[in-house]
Amino acid sequence: MTNLTPPTATLGYCTNVHAGTDLAAIRSNLDQYAVAAREACGLEELGVGLWVPAKAAADLARDTASFSSFLRDRHLRPFTINGFPYDKFHLPIVKHRVYQPTWADQERFEYTCQLADLLAELLSAQGDEFVGSISTLPLGWPTELSSPGRLDRAGENLRRLTDHLAELESKSGRRIVVAIEPEPGCQIDTTDDVIEWFAKQLPDEKHRRYLTVCHDICHSAVMMESQSDVLKRLARAGIAIGKVQVSNAIVADWQSMAAGRRREAVGQLREFAEDRYLHQTGRLLASGEFELAEDLPDLLGDPALGDLPMGEDRRWTVHFHVPIFLERFGHLSTSQNEVLDCLQHLNSSECAADFTGHFEIETYAWTVLPARMRRRGLAEDIAGEVDWLRRVLDWS
């Protein structure tokens, strides 16, 4: 695909930015924020990437028709689901809990099947005939999968999932793809990991019809992988892109700063060292080698690193989803150029990616951004991101 224009592509924002784990909370959040964002953008319809935690998924299974009418009445188009967080994504401390249950656990398999059934019904009720997508975690955090047989069990569960998705397509006429989302520090966090996992556990055409990759731009930026290289390698390996999560990381370009500015930039970074989410940090060392730190607060708080904790590092890229329209702030910048590189490649004549065309803006961290970066209302900020991406894609 070389022309990312409607109706060949679909754009929306991910509703995991909103707290609430039951159906009533989901409806209230969509009413309060999604509708307002759509109106602020002046759009007749706005795509939404639904976050449906486990409790709400069970409720929706009994109330799909009513929920579909609710969405249609508000001109919200459900085209994708974020099936990564299972529940409780807005606890005071989430950190590693977001990776539970793993793909070695039956609960993850059952939850994802339930989401697929739900999305197929929503697409049918909306009259949509295109593919639906669901992002999911990259198996889990390595320590949760280290026991003998756990990784093989994860592969078995994913293959069982393809059986369910094939049967679902046969019955509903709707093809739902599940997109594994590489994330820094997880069992799968690089393109090498993706290709190796698919070659070993998901080699068949049937597996790859339904199991794809969710390319999160922020995540690959943290791992310091070239956007175009990632997309080219996946295409050569015969692995499809189920959706692209458009997200923006924090960048500290230490080698471009004088010592005084480095101290001020460290002070800025401390504002982002919050307790709710894990903020893995990619480090480009003085040697040119790459090293991943598990969490920004630990990195900044290491007394052995001294007053300037970056030492001789050249650059840090932090897994903190900041607004996609933000290029720099203070002494820090963002990975917005990675967003632009990804979109440019997808829209180029050389792009060979098998891509659904699903773009999901995933700035879930609005509520934990420093207060000075949240001066407008959440709906206005979401609208600002949608407008920015539409301009970049030349959809306005």
VEXDREN-2710 file (C-alpha; in Angstrom, 1 decimal):
% VEXDREN-2710
k/r/px/py/pz
1/MET/0.0/0.0/0.0
2/THR/1.4/3.4/-1.0
3/ASN/-1.5/5.8/-0.5
4/LEU/-2.5/6.3/3.1
5/THR/-5.8/8.1/2.5
6/PRO/-9.3/7.4/3.6
7/PRO/-10.9/4.9/3.1
8/THR/-7.8/2.8/2.7
9/ALA/-6.6/3.8/6.1
10/THR/-8.3/4.4/9.5
11/LEU/-7.2/6.8/12.2
12/GLY/-8.3/7.0/15.8
13/TYR/-7.1/7.5/19.4
14/CYS/-6.7/4.8/22.0
15/THR/-9.1/5.1/24.9
16/ASN/-6.7/3.4/27.4
17/VAL/-5.9/7.0/28.4
18/HIS/-9.2/6.9/30.3
19/ALA/-9.6/5.2/33.7
20/GLY/-12.5/2.9/34.4
21/THR/-12.9/-0.9/34.2
22/ASP/-16.6/-1.3/33.8
23/LEU/-19.0/-0.6/30.9
24/ALA/-20.6/2.4/32.6
25/ALA/-17.2/4.1/32.9
26/ILE/-16.3/3.3/29.3
27/ARG/-19.6/4.9/28.1
28/SER/-19.1/7.9/30.3
29/ASN/-15.5/8.5/29.1
30/LEU/-16.5/8.2/25.5
31/ASP/-19.3/10.7/26.0
32/GLN/-17.1/13.1/27.9
33/TYR/-13.9/12.9/25.9
34/ALA/-14.3/11.1/22.5
35/VAL/-17.4/13.0/21.4
36/ALA/-15.8/16.3/22.5
37/ALA/-12.6/15.5/20.6
38/ARG/-14.5/14.6/17.5
39/GLU/-16.4/17.9/17.6
40/ALA/-13.3/19.9/18.3
41/CYS/-11.7/18.3/15.2
42/GLY/-14.8/19.1/13.1
43/LEU/-15.1/15.5/12.0
44/GLU/-18.3/13.7/11.1
45/GLU/-16.8/10.5/12.5
46/LEU/-13.8/9.7/14.8
47/GLY/-12.1/6.4/15.0
48/VAL/-11.7/5.0/18.5
49/GLY/-9.2/2.3/19.6
50/LEU/-11.2/0.8/22.5
51/TRP/-9.6/-0.4/25.7
52/VAL/-12.0/-3.0/27.1
53/PRO/-10.6/-4.5/30.3
54/ALA/-11.6/-8.0/31.4
55/LYS/-14.5/-7.0/33.5
56/ALA/-16.0/-4.8/30.8
57/ALA/-15.4/-7.4/28.2
58/ALA/-17.6/-9.8/30.1
59/ASP/-20.3/-7.1/30.4
60/LEU/-20.1/-6.2/26.7
61/ALA/-20.5/-9.8/25.6
62/ARG/-24.1/-9.5/27.0
63/ASP/-24.7/-6.0/25.7
64/THR/-22.9/-5.7/22.3
65/ALA/-25.9/-4.4/20.3
66/SER/-26.7/-1.7/22.8
67/PHE/-23.1/-0.6/22.9
68/SER/-22.8/-0.6/19.1
69/SER/-25.9/1.7/18.9
70/PHE/-24.2/3.9/21.6
71/LEU/-21.1/4.3/19.4
72/ARG/-23.0/4.8/16.2
73/ASP/-25.2/7.5/17.7
74/ARG/-22.1/9.4/18.8
75/HIS/-20.4/9.0/15.4
76/LEU/-17.5/7.0/16.9
77/ARG/-16.1/4.2/14.8
78/PRO/-14.6/1.2/16.6
79/PHE/-11.9/-0.4/14.3
80/THR/-9.3/-1.6/16.8
81/ILE/-9.0/-2.7/20.4
82/ASN/-6.0/-2.4/22.7
83/GLY/-5.9/-5.8/24.3
84/PHE/-2.5/-5.3/26.0
85/PRO/-3.6/-4.1/29.5
86/TYR/-5.8/-6.8/31.0
87/ASP/-7.2/-4.6/33.7
88/LYS/-6.4/-2.0/36.4
89/PHE/-4.3/0.2/34.0
90/HIS/-4.8/3.2/36.2
91/LEU/-3.8/2.0/39.6
92/PRO/-1.4/4.3/41.5
93/ILE/1.4/1.8/40.7
94/VAL/1.1/-0.4/37.6
95/LYS/4.7/-1.0/36.4
96/HIS/5.2/-4.8/35.6
97/ARG/1.5/-5.7/36.4
98/VAL/0.6/-4.6/32.9
99/TYR/2.3/-7.7/31.5
100/GLN/0.0/-10.0/33.4
101/PRO/-1.5/-12.4/32.6
102/THR/1.1/-13.6/30.1
103/TRP/0.5/-15.5/26.9
104/ALA/1.4/-18.7/28.8
105/ASP/-1.7/-18.2/30.9
106/GLN/-5.2/-19.4/30.0
107/GLU/-6.7/-16.1/31.1
108/ARG/-4.9/-14.2/28.4
109/PHE/-6.1/-16.6/25.7
110/GLU/-9.7/-16.4/26.9
111/TYR/-9.6/-12.6/27.2
112/THR/-8.3/-12.1/23.7
113/CYS/-10.8/-14.5/22.2
114/GLN/-13.6/-12.5/23.9
115/LEU/-12.2/-9.3/22.5
116/ALA/-12.1/-10.8/19.0
117/ASP/-15.7/-11.9/19.3
118/LEU/-16.7/-8.5/20.5
119/LEU/-14.9/-6.6/17.7
120/ALA/-16.4/-8.9/15.0
121/GLU/-19.9/-8.1/16.4
122/LEU/-19.1/-4.3/16.5
123/LEU/-17.8/-4.3/12.9
124/SER/-20.9/-6.2/11.7
125/ALA/-23.3/-3.9/13.6
126/GLN/-21.5/-0.9/12.1
127/GLY/-21.7/-2.4/8.6
128/ASP/-17.9/-2.3/8.3
129/GLU/-16.4/-5.0/6.1
130/PHE/-12.7/-4.3/6.6
131/VAL/-10.3/-6.1/9.0
132/GLY/-10.4/-5.4/12.7
133/SER/-7.3/-5.4/14.8
134/ILE/-6.4/-6.1/18.4
135/SER/-3.0/-5.4/19.9
136/THR/-1.6/-7.6/22.6
137/LEU/1.5/-7.9/24.8
138/PRO/4.7/-9.5/23.5
139/LEU/4.2/-12.7/25.5
140/GLY/5.1/-11.1/28.8
141/TRP/8.0/-9.9/31.0
142/PRO/10.9/-12.5/30.8
143/THR/10.8/-13.4/34.5
144/GLU/7.2/-14.4/34.2
145/LEU/8.1/-16.8/31.4
146/SER/11.3/-18.2/32.7
147/SER/9.9/-21.5/34.1
148/PRO/10.4/-24.6/31.8
149/GLY/7.7/-24.9/29.2
150/ARG/6.2/-21.4/29.6
151/LEU/7.4/-20.1/26.3
152/ASP/6.2/-23.2/24.5
153/ARG/2.9/-22.8/26.2
154/ALA/2.7/-19.2/25.0
155/GLY/3.2/-20.4/21.4
156/GLU/0.6/-23.1/21.8
157/ASN/-1.9/-20.5/23.1
158/LEU/-1.3/-18.2/20.1
159/ARG/-1.7/-21.1/17.7
160/ARG/-5.0/-22.0/19.4
161/LEU/-6.0/-18.4/19.0
162/THR/-5.6/-18.6/15.2
163/ASP/-8.0/-21.5/15.2
164/HIS/-10.5/-19.4/17.1
165/LEU/-10.0/-16.4/14.7
166/ALA/-10.4/-18.6/11.6
167/GLU/-13.6/-20.0/13.0
168/LEU/-14.8/-16.5/13.8
169/GLU/-14.1/-15.3/10.3
170/SER/-16.0/-18.3/8.9
171/LYS/-19.0/-17.6/11.0
172/SER/-19.1/-13.8/11.0
173/GLY/-17.4/-12.8/7.7
174/ARG/-15.2/-10.5/9.7
175/ARG/-11.4/-11.1/9.8
176/ILE/-9.9/-10.1/13.1
177/VAL/-6.1/-9.9/13.4
178/VAL/-4.2/-9.9/16.7
179/ALA/-1.1/-7.8/16.7
180/ILE/1.8/-8.7/19.0
181/GLU/3.3/-5.4/20.3
182/PRO/7.1/-5.5/20.9
183/GLU/8.0/-3.5/24.0
184/PRO/11.4/-2.6/25.6
185/GLY/12.4/-5.2/28.1
186/CYS/9.7/-7.7/27.3
187/GLN/10.3/-11.2/26.0
188/ILE/9.9/-9.8/22.5
189/ASP/11.4/-6.3/22.2
190/THR/13.4/-6.1/19.0
191/THR/12.7/-7.0/15.4
192/ASP/15.1/-9.9/15.7
193/ASP/12.9/-11.3/18.5
194/VAL/9.8/-10.9/16.4
195/ILE/11.2/-12.7/13.4
196/GLU/12.7/-15.5/15.5
197/TRP/9.4/-16.0/17.4
198/PHE/7.3/-16.1/14.2
199/ALA/9.8/-18.5/12.5
200/LYS/9.8/-20.9/15.4
201/GLN/6.3/-20.7/16.8
202/LEU/4.1/-19.2/14.0
203/PRO/5.5/-20.4/10.7
204/ASP/2.3/-21.4/8.8
205/GLU/0.3/-19.2/6.5
206/LYS/-2.8/-19.7/8.7
207/HIS/-0.9/-18.4/11.7
208/ARG/0.2/-15.3/9.8
209/ARG/-3.2/-14.6/8.4
210/TYR/-4.4/-13.8/11.9
211/LEU/-1.3/-13.1/13.9
212/THR/0.5/-9.9/13.0
213/VAL/2.7/-7.2/14.6
214/CYS/1.6/-3.9/16.3
215/HIS/4.3/-1.5/15.4
216/ASP/4.6/1.1/18.3
217/ILE/6.8/3.9/17.1
218/CYS/7.8/5.0/20.6
219/HIS/8.9/1.4/21.5
220/SER/11.1/1.0/18.5
221/ALA/12.6/4.4/19.0
222/VAL/13.5/3.5/22.6
223/MET/15.2/0.4/21.2
224/MET/16.9/2.7/18.7
225/GLU/15.8/0.7/15.7
226/SER/15.4/2.4/12.4
227/GLN/11.7/2.7/11.5
228/SER/12.1/1.9/7.8
229/ASP/14.5/-1.0/8.6
230/VAL/11.9/-2.5/11.0
231/LEU/9.1/-2.3/8.4
232/LYS/11.3/-3.6/5.6
233/ARG/12.5/-6.6/7.7
234/LEU/9.0/-7.6/8.7
235/ALA/7.9/-7.4/5.1
236/ARG/10.8/-9.7/4.0
237/ALA/9.9/-12.1/6.8
238/GLY/6.3/-12.3/5.7
239/ILE/4.9/-10.7/8.9
240/ALA/2.0/-8.3/8.5
241/ILE/1.5/-5.1/10.4
242/GLY/-1.8/-5.3/12.2
243/LYS/-1.7/-1.7/13.3
244/VAL/0.7/1.2/13.9
245/GLN/0.5/2.9/17.3
246/VAL/1.5/6.5/16.7
247/SER/3.4/7.4/19.8
248/ASN/6.2/9.8/20.8
249/ALA/9.1/9.2/23.2
250/ILE/11.3/11.6/25.3
251/VAL/14.8/12.1/24.0
252/ALA/17.8/13.5/25.9
253/ASP/20.5/14.3/23.4
254/TRP/23.3/14.6/25.9
255/GLN/26.2/15.0/23.5
256/SER/24.6/18.2/22.2
257/MET/24.4/19.8/25.7
258/ALA/26.9/21.7/27.7
259/ALA/27.3/20.6/31.4
260/GLY/25.0/23.2/32.8
261/ARG/22.3/22.4/30.4
262/ARG/22.7/18.7/31.1
263/ARG/22.0/19.4/34.8
264/GLU/18.9/21.3/33.8
265/ALA/17.8/18.5/31.5
266/VAL/18.2/16.0/34.3
267/GLY/15.9/18.2/36.4
268/GLN/13.4/18.0/33.6
269/LEU/13.6/14.3/33.4
270/ARG/13.0/13.9/37.1
271/GLU/9.5/15.3/36.5
272/PHE/8.8/12.2/34.4
273/ALA/10.2/9.7/36.8
274/GLU/6.7/8.9/38.1
275/ASP/5.5/5.7/39.9
276/ARG/2.5/4.5/37.8
277/TYR/4.1/3.2/34.6
278/LEU/7.4/1.6/33.7
279/HIS/9.6/4.0/31.8
280/GLN/12.3/1.9/30.1
281/THR/15.1/3.9/28.8
282/GLY/17.4/3.2/25.9
283/ARG/20.9/4.4/26.3
284/LEU/23.4/5.1/23.5
285/LEU/26.7/4.7/25.3
286/ALA/29.9/6.6/24.6
287/SER/31.2/3.4/22.9
288/GLY/28.3/3.5/20.5
289/GLU/26.7/0.4/22.0
290/PHE/23.1/0.2/23.1
291/GLU/22.0/-0.6/26.7
292/LEU/18.4/-0.7/28.1
293/ALA/17.7/0.5/31.6
294/GLU/14.5/-1.0/33.1
295/ASP/13.0/2.1/34.6
296/LEU/13.9/5.9/34.4
297/PRO/13.5/6.5/38.2
298/ASP/16.0/3.8/39.0
299/LEU/18.4/5.2/36.4
300/LEU/18.1/8.8/37.8
301/GLY/18.3/7.6/41.4
302/ASP/21.4/5.5/41.1
303/PRO/23.9/7.3/43.5
304/ALA/26.8/5.6/41.7
305/LEU/26.1/7.7/38.7
306/GLY/26.6/10.9/40.6
307/ASP/25.3/14.4/39.8
308/LEU/25.2/13.8/36.1
309/PRO/23.7/10.3/35.9
310/MET/24.1/10.1/32.1
311/GLY/27.9/9.9/32.6
312/GLU/29.4/9.8/29.1
313/ASP/26.2/8.5/27.4
314/ARG/25.4/10.1/24.1
315/ARG/21.6/9.9/24.2
316/TRP/18.7/8.5/26.1
317/THR/15.3/7.7/24.7
318/VAL/12.6/7.2/27.4
319/HIS/9.5/5.1/27.1
320/PHE/7.1/7.9/28.1
321/HIS/4.3/8.6/25.6
322/VAL/4.3/12.4/25.2
323/PRO/2.0/14.2/22.8
324/ILE/2.8/13.4/19.2
325/PHE/2.6/17.1/18.1
326/LEU/5.4/17.9/20.5
327/GLU/8.9/18.2/19.0
328/ARG/10.9/19.6/21.9
329/PHE/10.4/21.2/25.3
330/GLY/13.0/22.9/27.4
331/HIS/16.3/21.0/27.0
332/LEU/14.6/17.8/26.0
333/SER/13.3/16.8/22.6
334/THR/11.1/13.9/21.4
335/SER/11.2/11.1/18.8
336/GLN/8.7/12.9/16.6
337/ASN/11.2/12.5/13.7
338/GLU/10.7/8.7/14.1
339/VAL/6.9/9.2/13.7
340/LEU/7.5/11.1/10.5
341/ASP/10.0/8.5/9.2
342/CYS/7.6/5.7/9.9
343/LEU/4.7/7.5/8.1
344/GLN/6.9/8.5/5.2
345/HIS/8.0/4.9/4.6
346/LEU/4.5/3.6/4.8
347/ASN/3.4/6.1/2.2
348/SER/6.4/5.5/-0.1
349/SER/6.6/3.5/-3.3
350/GLU/9.2/1.2/-1.8
351/CYS/6.9/0.1/1.0
352/ALA/6.2/-3.6/0.8
353/ALA/4.5/-3.9/4.2
354/ASP/1.3/-5.9/4.4
355/PHE/-0.5/-3.3/6.5
356/THR/-4.2/-3.0/7.6
357/GLY/-4.0/0.8/7.5
358/HIS/-4.9/1.1/11.1
359/PHE/-3.3/4.1/12.9
360/GLU/-4.0/4.4/16.6
361/ILE/-2.7/7.4/18.6
362/GLU/-1.6/6.0/21.9
363/THR/-0.7/8.8/24.3
364/TYR/-1.9/7.0/27.4
365/ALA/0.3/9.0/29.7
366/TRP/-1.6/12.3/29.6
367/THR/-2.7/12.0/33.2
368/VAL/0.8/11.5/34.5
369/LEU/2.5/14.3/32.5
370/PRO/3.8/17.2/34.5
371/ALA/1.0/19.7/35.2
372/ARG/2.5/22.4/33.1
373/MET/2.1/20.2/30.0
374/ARG/-1.6/19.7/30.7
375/ARG/-2.9/23.2/30.5
376/ARG/-5.9/22.4/28.2
377/GLY/-8.6/19.8/28.8
378/LEU/-8.0/16.2/27.8
379/ALA/-10.5/16.3/25.0
380/GLU/-8.8/19.3/23.5
381/ASP/-5.4/17.6/23.8
382/ILE/-6.7/14.5/22.1
383/ALA/-8.1/16.6/19.3
384/GLY/-4.8/18.4/18.9
385/GLU/-3.1/15.0/18.3
386/VAL/-5.7/13.9/15.8
387/ASP/-5.5/17.2/13.9
388/TRP/-1.7/17.0/13.8
389/LEU/-1.7/13.4/12.5
390/ARG/-4.3/14.3/9.9
391/ARG/-2.2/17.2/8.7
392/VAL/0.9/15.0/8.4
393/LEU/-1.1/12.4/6.5
394/ASP/-2.6/15.2/4.4
395/TRP/-6.1/14.2/5.3
396/SER/-7.4/17.7/6.1
END
